[in-house]
Amino acid sequence: MKKELTIFDNPKNVRRLQKGFFAALVLVMVAEAFVDMHAEFEVEQFFGFYAVYGFISYVSLIMIAKLLRKILMRKEDYYGD
């Protein structure tokens, strides 16, 4: 049986998607310069705070998921044959 290819199997499409995400990031960073953020805390007033905070949160989530996978993963034949 032949495996069905998806859009992400082509490296050209993956690069296009990455470029789109980076373009969106740049647009959001530029827009931040023109919007008053109404910060609750002093640290929120720094330019790019929300982008850095989101990146750190995302990376932390991935690291925690990798750790949980090692803790919770069972052997392939855990339920028997």
N, C-alpha and C positions, 0 to 999 in steps of 0.2 A: 504494500500500500504506500503510495507516494504522499509525503508530507505536504500539506497545503501551506504555501508561503503567505506571510502577512506583510503589511506595509513596513514593519520594523525589521524585516529580514534583509532589506536593501540598505547598505551603509549610506547611500546617497540620500535616502529619505530621512535617516536618523540625523545626518548633518543638517539637513533643511530644518528639521524640528528643533535642533539645538540653536541654530541661528535665529529662529522665530522666538524661542524663549529668551535668548540674549537681547533681541530687539525689544521685546516686551519689558524686560528688566530696565533697559536704558530709558524707554519711554516713561516708566513709572518713576525712575530716579529724576528725570527732567521735570515731570509733573510735580514732584515733591517740592521743587524750588518755588513753584507758583501757588501752592496751597498752604493755608494756615492750618497746622495740625492740632491745635488746641491741646497741648500736652498736659497731662496730669502730673507727671514727674519731670524733674530737670533733665534726666538722661534722654528722654524722648525728643528733646529739642535739637539734638545733634542731627546733622544732615545724613541721611542714609541709615538711621537707626533701625527702622522697621525692616529694611532689606537685610541688614546684618543679623538682627534678631530672628528673622524668618529663616535665614540660612543656618544659623546655629541650632535653631529648633529642629530643622529638617535633618541635619547631620546627627544630632543627638537621638532623634527618633530612629534613624537607621541603625546606629550603634546599639541602642537598647534592643531593637528587634533582633539583631545578630546574636546578642548575648542571650536573649530569651530562647532563640532557636536552639542554641547549644544546651540550654537547661531542659527544655521541654521536648526536644526531638526524641522519638523512639526509633528502635531498629526497624528495618524494613519488614521483618517477619514477626513483628510484635504481636499481631493477632493470629498468628499461626500461618499455615500454608494458604 
